[in-house]
Each structure stands twice: as structure tokens, then as C-alpha cells.
Amino acid sequence: MTQRYIVTSSHPNYDIVVTTEQRASGAWAVVANVVHATPTGLSTMPVPVPSSDFSTESDARETGVRAAQAWIGDNAPEDTLPEDEAGATR
């Protein structure tokens, strides 16, 4: 069984696409991509996630989402990062 999720990021113009798949053994695997909307189209970047199997689909999904959120935080230009309540970028 394969499930695909699109998660809205807190960063403007960035979305997270996570796909989970149940293996024949019953374990779950995950892949994650970050989709960045630009003025001329969409740019899709694969995100490194642990290659381990997960016991539940939700564990696999959450691992993919966290990895993509971290990738965005590390790689998104500073001017696209959300501001905290004090006005500082995170």
C-alpha cells in the first residue's frame, strides 16, 4: 500500500511531499521531497531520510515530514524564513 501526502510548510512557496509504502514484510518505508514554487515553475528536491523501515505508517510519515522541514530550514533563503513573534527570523 502506498500513501502520498502534501504538507504545507511554514515557509512561503515551499511544500512537502511525503510518500509512504508498506513493504511485503509489513514494515513501512518513506521518501520525501520539497517542492519550491518559483515565478517560472516548480522545483522538486529529494530530501535524505533514514533508510530504515518503520513499524507504523505514521512513524514513517512523520520522519519524512521532519526531515523535509529540517531541509527547508537549512536551505531556504533567509528572506523566505518565517519571523518569530519578536520579528527575528528562525
Sequence and secondary structure as in RCSB ss.txt:
>XXXX:A:sequence
MTQRYIVTSSHPNYDIVVTTEQRASGAWAVVANVVHATPTGLSTMPVPVPSSDFSTESDARETGVRAAQAWIGDN
APEDTLPEDEAGATR
>XXXX:A:secstr
 EEEEEEE SSTTEEEEEEEEE TTS EEEEEEEEEEETTEEEEEEE    S BSSHHHHHHHHHHHHHHHHHHH
S GGGS B TTS B 
